[in-house]
Structures are given as structure tokens and as C-alpha cells.
Amino acid sequence: MAIKIVLCIEYDGSNYHGWQRQPCLPSVQQSLEEALSQIASEKIVVVCAGRTDAKVHAVGQVVHFETTSCRPKSAWTLGVNSYLPSNIVVHWSAIVNQDFHARFSALSRRYYYIIYNHDIRPAILHKKVTHCQKFLDVDKMFTSAQCLLGENDFNSFRSMHCQSRSSLRNLYHLYILKKKKYIIIDIEANAFMHHMVRKIVGSLMEVGFGHRPVNWIAELLYTRDRSLLSTIIAPPDGLYLFSVKYATMFNFPLEKDTTISFME
């Protein structure tokens, strides 16, 4: 009889063509499935909470899979990690009921976007943050973003190729924190569409640079015209899937603020 297992995954997406398995291109999903298949001694297919684009990172990606193999709990963490490349790691595992689904059981997703706002580019954090030489006005960005909170039609903030049937999303919070040379945008919603976070961040950066007025974000939201942002999108380097929230009955480990620990 098959059991369903949940894993929490961290990965550096710099050298991957996104989460999803693709022919002849390296992906996080492929690397994880190959490692799991080694431990399970059978082919494993995983389902994730939210697919990330090429070069996007994660510290709290959640996946589930089914297996008929009986292994100790440590096999799904320490054992799998021994077969994974150094830029992917499993943090924890849990056995769940068959009705759990990594994507559809999720209550919300939380992303961090990290900007290095300094005239000199970073070296160690190359491809881990987005470098902006020009000064960003965080106060203007925060004021401009407040119209996005709550349930809205975010059609203007998704990619031209997004296939989602509805563009209604509920944005729970959007914080903007400046910490020395870093600007961290912390955004949580029930779900996100393709490129939605990067479109929102790219728009806020336009306001922060002074290229657009503070009320521009509200105008974009009102028009619901995604062609207005066809060329405005923040780079993938600074984007992290920070955590996925589920009902407390699953008793998953709490998120930890590991994403910004290197800036303290």
C-alpha cells in the first residue's frame, strides 16, 4: 500500500531552468526525483506547492509524493540529501493522509524579494540578490503598494502567457523593509500567477526610482491590462519562495527566517 510523504525543500535556483522537469535542461524537480528514486528503489514523481521560474530560489518549497517503499524517516532527509547536488537540500519530512495535496491544500504562499541597493555590485551574493545602483525610495514604494492588499483582480500583474482562468487573488500582506544596503519585499497571498511577484516588484521599483508617481500602481490595478507591464518585470535573482502555509492540523514545522540571515 502506498504512503504519501511531504518534504520541505531549499534550493539555489541559479543554475536551474526552473522547478519543472524539462527535456535536456536541468531542473530542481528532476534532481529531487532522481534522488528520491534512489532511496525508494522505485520511480518517484513529486508534486510541488508552487512552481518557480528559472533562477528563482526557495527556502520553503513543499512537495508531496507517494511510495510503496518502507524507509526510516531519516532516509527521506539525510538519505535523500546524500544523493542531491549541493544546491538542493531537504529540511524535513512527514507522512500525511491521502487527501493532502502540496498545491491544493496550501492556504497561502509567501515570497521574499531581496534587492541590494548600492552603487557597487555584490560578489559573494551574485545571482542571490538583485543589484540596483540607483537609489530606491522605500517610503514611496510602501505607500504605492498598499492598494494591492486584500482581494483584487491582478490581471495587470501577470505574464502575457499566464493560463490561469481567474486573476482574482487575495494579498494578505506586503511589507518593505530596508536593512542597511538591502531592501526586502515580503509578500504573502493565497496564490500567485505566473510572474505576478516579479511584476509587482518591478512596478514598485519604477515608483522607487521616481520614474512613476505613487498612484501608478493603483492605476495599473484598476485598468486590469497586462500589456501595460509587458516589459516591466524584476529579475529572477532576488526572488525566494520563502514558505507555504497549511492548516495547523498537519503539524508541520514552523518557518524559520533563514533567507535573510546572511544580512544580519
C-alpha positions as CSV (number, residue, x, y, z in Angstrom):
1,M,0.0,0.0,0.0
2,A,1.3,3.4,-1.0
3,I,2.0,6.1,1.6
4,K,2.1,9.8,1.0
5,I,5.1,11.8,2.2
6,V,5.7,15.6,2.4
7,L,9.1,17.2,2.1
8,C,10.3,20.8,2.7
9,I,13.0,21.8,0.2
10,E,15.5,24.5,0.0
11,Y,17.4,25.3,-3.3
12,D,19.6,27.8,-5.1
13,G,17.9,28.1,-8.4
14,S,20.8,30.0,-10.1
15,N,21.8,27.1,-12.3
16,Y,18.4,25.6,-13.0
17,H,15.8,26.2,-15.6
18,G,13.1,26.4,-13.0
19,W,11.4,23.9,-10.8
20,Q,9.6,21.9,-13.5
21,R,11.2,18.9,-15.3
22,Q,12.1,19.8,-18.9
23,P,13.7,17.7,-21.7
24,C,17.5,18.2,-21.9
25,L,17.5,21.1,-19.3
26,P,18.5,20.9,-15.6
27,S,15.5,21.4,-13.2
28,V,15.1,21.1,-9.5
29,Q,12.3,18.6,-9.9
30,Q,14.4,16.2,-11.9
31,S,17.3,16.3,-9.4
32,L,14.9,15.7,-6.5
33,E,13.0,12.9,-8.2
34,E,16.2,11.1,-9.1
35,A,17.5,11.3,-5.6
36,L,14.2,10.1,-4.1
37,S,14.1,7.2,-6.6
38,Q,17.5,6.1,-5.4
39,I,16.2,5.9,-1.8
40,A,12.8,4.4,-2.7
41,S,14.2,1.9,-5.3
42,E,11.3,2.8,-7.5
43,K,10.4,5.7,-9.7
44,I,9.2,8.7,-7.7
45,V,7.2,11.7,-9.1
46,V,6.8,14.8,-6.9
47,V,4.1,17.5,-6.8
48,C,5.1,20.9,-5.6
49,A,3.2,23.7,-3.9
50,G,4.3,26.4,-6.4
51,R,6.5,26.1,-9.5
52,T,9.4,28.6,-9.5
53,D,10.9,30.1,-12.7
54,A,14.4,29.8,-13.9
55,K,17.0,31.2,-11.5
56,V,14.4,31.7,-8.7
57,H,15.3,30.3,-5.3
58,A,13.4,28.7,-2.4
59,V,13.9,28.1,1.3
60,G,10.5,26.6,2.0
61,Q,9.2,24.8,-1.1
62,V,6.8,22.0,-0.1
63,V,6.3,18.8,-2.2
64,H,4.5,15.5,-1.8
65,F,5.0,12.1,-3.4
66,E,3.7,8.6,-3.0
67,T,5.7,5.4,-2.5
68,T,5.3,1.8,-1.6
69,S,8.8,1.7,-0.1
70,C,9.1,1.5,3.7
71,R,12.0,3.5,4.9
72,P,13.0,5.2,8.2
73,K,12.2,8.9,8.4
74,S,15.9,9.8,8.2
75,A,16.1,8.2,4.8
76,W,13.8,11.0,3.3
77,T,16.1,13.7,4.7
78,L,19.7,12.6,5.3
79,G,19.5,9.7,2.8
80,V,18.0,11.8,0.0
81,N,20.4,14.7,0.7
82,S,23.3,12.4,0.1
83,Y,22.1,12.0,-3.5
84,L,21.2,15.6,-4.1
85,P,23.6,18.3,-5.5
86,S,24.9,20.8,-3.0
87,N,22.5,23.5,-4.1
88,I,19.4,21.5,-3.1
89,V,18.6,20.1,0.3
90,V,15.6,18.5,2.1
91,H,14.9,20.1,5.5
92,W,12.2,17.8,6.9
93,S,9.7,15.1,6.0
94,A,6.3,14.0,7.3
95,I,3.8,11.3,6.5
96,V,0.3,12.6,5.6
97,N,-3.1,11.3,4.8
98,Q,-4.0,10.6,1.2
99,D,-6.2,13.7,0.9
100,F,-3.3,16.0,1.4
101,H,-2.0,17.9,-1.7
102,A,1.0,20.1,-1.7
103,R,-0.6,22.6,-4.0
104,F,-4.3,22.4,-3.4
105,S,-4.1,22.1,0.4
106,A,-2.0,25.2,0.7
107,L,-3.6,28.2,2.5
108,S,-1.0,30.7,1.3
109,R,2.4,31.2,-0.3
110,R,5.0,33.7,0.9
111,Y,7.8,35.2,-1.1
112,Y,10.8,37.4,-0.3
113,Y,12.3,39.6,-2.9
114,I,15.8,40.9,-2.0
115,I,17.4,44.0,-3.5
116,Y,21.0,45.1,-3.0
117,N,20.7,48.9,-3.3
118,H,24.3,50.1,-3.6
119,D,26.4,51.6,-6.4
120,I,28.9,48.7,-6.1
121,R,27.7,45.3,-7.2
122,P,28.0,42.3,-4.8
123,A,30.3,39.4,-5.4
124,I,29.5,36.7,-2.9
125,L,25.8,37.3,-3.4
126,H,26.0,37.4,-7.1
127,K,22.8,35.7,-8.5
128,K,21.4,35.6,-5.0
129,V,20.1,39.2,-4.9
130,T,19.0,41.8,-7.4
131,H,21.5,44.6,-7.7
132,C,20.2,48.2,-8.2
133,Q,22.7,51.0,-8.4
134,K,20.2,53.8,-8.4
135,F,18.6,54.9,-5.1
136,L,15.2,53.4,-4.3
137,D,12.7,55.4,-2.2
138,V,11.3,52.7,0.1
139,D,8.7,55.0,1.6
140,K,7.2,55.7,-1.8
141,M,7.3,52.1,-2.7
142,F,5.4,51.1,0.5
143,T,2.8,53.8,0.1
144,S,2.2,52.8,-3.5
145,A,1.8,49.1,-2.6
146,Q,-1.0,49.5,-0.1
147,C,-3.7,49.5,-2.8
148,L,-2.7,45.9,-3.6
149,L,-3.8,44.5,-0.2
150,G,-6.9,42.4,0.0
151,E,-8.8,40.6,-2.8
152,N,-8.2,42.2,-6.2
153,D,-8.1,41.4,-9.9
154,F,-4.4,41.2,-10.5
155,N,-4.7,40.8,-14.3
156,S,-2.2,43.7,-14.9
157,F,0.4,41.9,-12.9
158,R,0.7,38.5,-14.6
159,S,2.6,37.4,-17.7
160,M,1.1,37.6,-21.2
161,H,1.4,33.7,-21.3
162,C,-0.3,33.1,-18.0
163,Q,-3.0,30.4,-18.3
164,S,-4.8,30.9,-15.0
165,R,-8.6,31.0,-15.5
166,S,-9.1,33.7,-12.9
167,S,-6.9,36.7,-12.0
168,L,-8.5,37.3,-8.6
169,R,-6.1,36.9,-5.7
170,N,-6.1,37.8,-2.1
171,L,-3.0,39.6,-1.0
172,Y,-2.6,39.2,2.8
173,H,0.5,41.4,3.4
174,L,3.2,43.3,1.6
175,Y,6.0,44.6,3.8
176,I,9.0,46.5,2.6
177,L,12.0,46.5,4.9
178,K,15.2,48.4,4.4
179,K,18.2,46.9,6.2
180,K,21.5,48.7,5.5
181,K,22.2,48.1,1.8
182,Y,19.3,45.6,1.4
183,I,15.6,46.1,0.6
184,I,13.4,43.1,1.4
185,I,9.9,42.9,0.0
186,D,7.9,40.4,1.9
187,I,4.6,39.4,0.1
188,E,2.0,36.7,1.0
189,A,-1.2,35.8,-0.8
190,N,-3.5,32.8,-1.2
191,A,-1.9,32.1,-4.5
192,F,0.2,33.8,-7.2
193,M,0.0,33.8,-11.0
194,H,2.9,33.4,-13.4
195,H,5.4,36.3,-12.9
196,M,3.0,38.1,-10.5
197,V,5.5,38.7,-7.8
198,R,8.2,39.9,-10.2
199,K,5.7,42.2,-12.0
200,I,4.6,43.7,-8.7
201,V,8.2,44.2,-7.6
202,G,9.2,45.6,-11.0
203,S,6.4,48.1,-10.8
204,L,7.3,49.2,-7.3
205,M,10.9,49.7,-8.3
206,E,9.7,52.1,-11.1
207,V,8.0,54.1,-8.3
208,G,11.0,53.9,-6.1
209,F,13.3,55.1,-8.8
210,G,11.0,58.1,-9.3
211,H,10.1,57.0,-12.9
212,R,6.4,56.8,-12.0
213,P,4.1,58.5,-9.5
214,V,3.0,56.9,-6.3
215,N,-0.6,56.4,-7.6
216,W,0.6,54.5,-10.7
217,I,0.2,51.1,-9.0
218,A,-3.4,51.8,-8.3
219,E,-3.9,52.8,-11.9
220,L,-2.4,49.5,-13.1
221,L,-4.6,47.6,-10.8
222,Y,-7.7,49.4,-12.0
223,T,-7.0,49.0,-15.7
224,R,-6.5,45.2,-15.5
225,D,-4.5,45.5,-18.7
226,R,-1.5,43.1,-18.6
227,S,0.0,44.7,-21.8
228,L,0.9,47.8,-19.7
229,L,3.6,45.8,-17.9
230,S,4.8,43.7,-20.8
231,T,8.4,45.0,-20.5
232,I,8.5,45.6,-16.7
233,I,9.5,42.6,-14.6
234,A,12.0,42.3,-11.8
235,P,15.0,39.9,-12.4
236,P,14.6,36.4,-11.0
237,D,17.8,36.5,-9.0
238,G,16.4,38.2,-5.9
239,L,13.2,36.1,-5.6
240,Y,12.7,33.4,-3.0
241,L,9.8,31.2,-2.3
242,F,10.0,31.6,1.5
243,S,7.2,29.4,2.8
244,V,3.9,27.7,2.2
245,K,1.3,27.7,4.9
246,Y,-1.1,24.8,5.7
247,A,-3.7,24.1,8.3
248,T,-2.3,23.5,11.8
249,M,-3.8,20.0,11.9
250,F,-0.9,18.9,9.7
251,N,1.5,20.0,12.4
252,F,4.3,20.9,10.0
253,P,7.5,22.6,11.4
254,L,7.3,26.4,11.6
255,E,9.1,28.5,9.1
256,K,12.4,30.0,10.0
257,D,13.9,33.3,8.8
258,T,16.8,31.7,7.1
259,T,16.5,33.7,3.9
260,I,17.8,37.0,5.3
261,S,20.2,35.6,8.0
262,F,23.2,36.4,5.8
263,M,22.4,40.1,6.0
264,E,22.4,40.3,9.8
